[in-house]
Amino acid sequence: MGIALLVISIVIILAYAYIMFATPYSLFLLRLTGVIAIAVIFGILAWVGYALATTPPKPIEEIEKEIEELKKLEEETKQQAQRQQQK
């Protein structure tokens, strides 16, 4: 599988370079590349926005519970550090 990806990538790079420098279609290829790049970037941005807009927030009670658990863990860590310093 890895070798196939390597070979396919090299073939595409060489074909791209050939079209860019040895044919009259270089301007078209640049425009196509730009459109695809913008579509991919803003497509991902739209997907992230959709995910943020449609994911329900956590209930406040759950967040408070997590904060309390973190505080307890922090206190235990401090106590363990103090015990180690006393030894």
Distance bins in CASP14 RR format, pairs under 12 A and 6 or more apart:
PFRMAT RR
TARGET T0000
AUTHOR 0000-0000-0000
RMODE 2
METHOD distances of the structure
MODEL  1
1 7 0 0 0 0 0 1 0 0 0 0 0
1 8 0 0 0 0 0 1 0 0 0 0 0
2 8 0 0 0 0 1 0 0 0 0 0 0
2 9 0 0 0 0 1 0 0 0 0 0 0
3 9 0 0 0 0 0 1 0 0 0 0 0
3 10 0 0 0 0 0 1 0 0 0 0 0
4 10 0 0 0 0 0 1 0 0 0 0 0
4 11 0 0 0 0 0 1 0 0 0 0 0
5 11 0 0 0 0 0 1 0 0 0 0 0
5 12 0 0 0 0 0 1 0 0 0 0 0
6 12 0 0 0 0 0 1 0 0 0 0 0
6 13 0 0 0 0 0 1 0 0 0 0 0
7 13 0 0 0 0 0 1 0 0 0 0 0
7 14 0 0 0 0 0 1 0 0 0 0 0
8 14 0 0 0 0 0 1 0 0 0 0 0
8 15 0 0 0 0 0 1 0 0 0 0 0
9 15 0 0 0 0 0 1 0 0 0 0 0
9 16 0 0 0 0 0 1 0 0 0 0 0
10 16 0 0 0 0 0 1 0 0 0 0 0
10 17 0 0 0 0 0 1 0 0 0 0 0
11 17 0 0 0 0 0 1 0 0 0 0 0
11 18 0 0 0 0 0 1 0 0 0 0 0
12 18 0 0 0 0 0 1 0 0 0 0 0
12 19 0 0 0 0 0 1 0 0 0 0 0
12 33 0 0 0 0 0 1 0 0 0 0 0
13 19 0 0 0 0 0 1 0 0 0 0 0
13 20 0 0 0 0 0 1 0 0 0 0 0
14 20 0 0 0 0 0 1 0 0 0 0 0
14 21 0 0 0 0 0 1 0 0 0 0 0
14 22 0 0 0 0 0 1 0 0 0 0 0
15 21 0 0 0 0 0 1 0 0 0 0 0
15 22 0 0 0 0 0 1 0 0 0 0 0
15 23 0 0 0 0 0 1 0 0 0 0 0
15 25 0 0 0 0 0 1 0 0 0 0 0
15 29 0 0 0 0 0 1 0 0 0 0 0
16 22 0 0 0 0 0 1 0 0 0 0 0
16 23 0 0 0 0 0 1 0 0 0 0 0
16 25 0 0 0 0 0 1 0 0 0 0 0
16 26 0 0 0 0 0 1 0 0 0 0 0
16 29 1 0 0 1 0 0 0 0 0 0 0
16 30 0 0 0 0 0 1 0 0 0 0 0
16 32 0 0 0 0 0 1 0 0 0 0 0
16 33 0 0 0 0 1 0 0 0 0 0 0
17 23 0 0 0 0 0 1 0 0 0 0 0
17 26 0 0 0 0 0 1 0 0 0 0 0
17 29 0 0 0 0 0 1 0 0 0 0 0
18 25 0 0 0 0 0 1 0 0 0 0 0
18 26 0 0 0 0 0 1 0 0 0 0 0
18 29 0 0 0 0 0 1 0 0 0 0 0
19 25 1 0 1 0 0 0 0 0 0 0 0
19 26 1 0 0 1 0 0 0 0 0 0 0
19 27 0 0 0 0 0 1 0 0 0 0 0
19 28 0 0 0 0 1 0 0 0 0 0 0
19 29 1 0 1 0 0 0 0 0 0 0 0
19 30 0 0 0 0 0 1 0 0 0 0 0
19 32 0 0 0 0 0 1 0 0 0 0 0
19 33 0 0 0 0 0 1 0 0 0 0 0
20 26 1 0 1 0 0 0 0 0 0 0 0
20 27 0 0 0 0 1 0 0 0 0 0 0
20 28 0 0 0 0 0 1 0 0 0 0 0
20 29 1 0 0 1 0 0 0 0 0 0 0
20 30 1 0 0 1 0 0 0 0 0 0 0
20 32 0 0 0 0 0 1 0 0 0 0 0
20 33 0 0 0 0 1 0 0 0 0 0 0
21 29 0 0 0 0 0 1 0 0 0 0 0
21 30 0 0 0 0 0 1 0 0 0 0 0
22 29 0 0 0 0 0 1 0 0 0 0 0
23 29 0 0 0 0 1 0 0 0 0 0 0
25 31 0 0 0 0 0 1 0 0 0 0 0
25 32 0 0 0 0 1 0 0 0 0 0 0
25 33 0 0 0 0 0 1 0 0 0 0 0
26 32 0 0 0 0 0 1 0 0 0 0 0
26 33 0 0 0 0 0 1 0 0 0 0 0
27 33 0 0 0 0 0 1 0 0 0 0 0
27 34 0 0 0 0 0 1 0 0 0 0 0
28 34 0 0 0 0 0 1 0 0 0 0 0
28 35 0 0 0 0 0 1 0 0 0 0 0
29 35 0 0 0 0 0 1 0 0 0 0 0
29 36 0 0 0 0 0 1 0 0 0 0 0
30 36 0 0 0 0 0 1 0 0 0 0 0
30 37 0 0 0 0 0 1 0 0 0 0 0
31 37 0 0 0 0 0 1 0 0 0 0 0
31 38 0 0 0 0 0 1 0 0 0 0 0
32 38 0 0 0 0 0 1 0 0 0 0 0
32 39 0 0 0 0 0 1 0 0 0 0 0
33 39 0 0 0 0 0 1 0 0 0 0 0
33 40 0 0 0 0 0 1 0 0 0 0 0
34 40 0 0 0 0 1 0 0 0 0 0 0
34 41 0 0 0 0 1 0 0 0 0 0 0
34 42 0 0 0 0 0 1 0 0 0 0 0
35 41 0 0 0 0 0 1 0 0 0 0 0
35 42 0 0 0 0 0 1 0 0 0 0 0
36 42 0 0 0 0 0 1 0 0 0 0 0
36 43 0 0 0 0 0 1 0 0 0 0 0
37 43 0 0 0 0 0 1 0 0 0 0 0
37 44 0 0 0 0 0 1 0 0 0 0 0
38 44 0 0 0 0 0 1 0 0 0 0 0
38 45 0 0 0 0 0 1 0 0 0 0 0
38 46 0 0 0 0 0 1 0 0 0 0 0
39 45 0 0 0 0 0 1 0 0 0 0 0
39 46 0 0 0 0 0 1 0 0 0 0 0
40 46 0 0 0 0 0 1 0 0 0 0 0
40 47 0 0 0 0 0 1 0 0 0 0 0
41 47 0 0 0 0 0 1 0 0 0 0 0
41 48 0 0 0 0 0 1 0 0 0 0 0
42 48 0 0 0 0 0 1 0 0 0 0 0
42 49 0 0 0 0 0 1 0 0 0 0 0
43 49 0 0 0 0 1 0 0 0 0 0 0
43 50 0 0 0 0 1 0 0 0 0 0 0
43 51 0 0 0 0 0 1 0 0 0 0 0
44 50 0 0 0 0 0 1 0 0 0 0 0
44 51 0 0 0 0 0 1 0 0 0 0 0
45 51 0 0 0 0 0 1 0 0 0 0 0
45 52 0 0 0 0 0 1 0 0 0 0 0
46 52 0 0 0 0 0 1 0 0 0 0 0
46 53 0 0 0 0 0 1 0 0 0 0 0
47 53 0 0 0 0 0 1 0 0 0 0 0
47 54 0 0 0 0 0 1 0 0 0 0 0
48 54 0 0 0 0 0 1 0 0 0 0 0
48 55 0 0 0 0 0 1 0 0 0 0 0
49 55 0 0 0 0 1 0 0 0 0 0 0
56 62 0 0 0 0 0 1 0 0 0 0 0
57 63 0 0 0 0 1 0 0 0 0 0 0
58 64 0 0 0 0 0 1 0 0 0 0 0
58 65 0 0 0 0 1 0 0 0 0 0 0
58 66 0 0 0 0 1 0 0 0 0 0 0
58 67 0 0 0 0 0 1 0 0 0 0 0
59 65 0 0 0 0 1 0 0 0 0 0 0
59 66 0 0 0 0 0 1 0 0 0 0 0
60 66 0 0 0 0 0 1 0 0 0 0 0
60 67 0 0 0 0 0 1 0 0 0 0 0
61 67 0 0 0 0 0 1 0 0 0 0 0
61 68 0 0 0 0 0 1 0 0 0 0 0
62 68 0 0 0 0 0 1 0 0 0 0 0
62 69 0 0 0 0 0 1 0 0 0 0 0
63 69 0 0 0 0 0 1 0 0 0 0 0
63 70 0 0 0 0 0 1 0 0 0 0 0
64 70 0 0 0 0 0 1 0 0 0 0 0
64 71 0 0 0 0 0 1 0 0 0 0 0
65 71 0 0 0 0 0 1 0 0 0 0 0
65 72 0 0 0 0 0 1 0 0 0 0 0
66 72 0 0 0 0 0 1 0 0 0 0 0
66 73 0 0 0 0 0 1 0 0 0 0 0
67 73 0 0 0 0 0 1 0 0 0 0 0
67 74 0 0 0 0 0 1 0 0 0 0 0
68 74 0 0 0 0 0 1 0 0 0 0 0
68 75 0 0 0 0 0 1 0 0 0 0 0
69 75 0 0 0 0 0 1 0 0 0 0 0
69 76 0 0 0 0 0 1 0 0 0 0 0
70 76 0 0 0 0 0 1 0 0 0 0 0
70 77 0 0 0 0 0 1 0 0 0 0 0
71 77 0 0 0 0 0 1 0 0 0 0 0
71 78 0 0 0 0 0 1 0 0 0 0 0
72 78 0 0 0 0 0 1 0 0 0 0 0
72 79 0 0 0 0 0 1 0 0 0 0 0
73 79 0 0 0 0 0 1 0 0 0 0 0
73 80 0 0 0 0 0 1 0 0 0 0 0
74 80 0 0 0 0 0 1 0 0 0 0 0
74 81 0 0 0 0 0 1 0 0 0 0 0
75 81 0 0 0 0 0 1 0 0 0 0 0
75 82 0 0 0 0 0 1 0 0 0 0 0
76 82 0 0 0 0 0 1 0 0 0 0 0
76 83 0 0 0 0 0 1 0 0 0 0 0
77 83 0 0 0 0 0 1 0 0 0 0 0
77 84 0 0 0 0 0 1 0 0 0 0 0
78 84 0 0 0 0 0 1 0 0 0 0 0
78 85 0 0 0 0 0 1 0 0 0 0 0
79 85 0 0 0 0 0 1 0 0 0 0 0
79 86 0 0 0 0 0 1 0 0 0 0 0
80 86 0 0 0 0 0 1 0 0 0 0 0
80 87 0 0 0 0 0 1 0 0 0 0 0
81 87 0 0 0 0 0 1 0 0 0 0 0
END
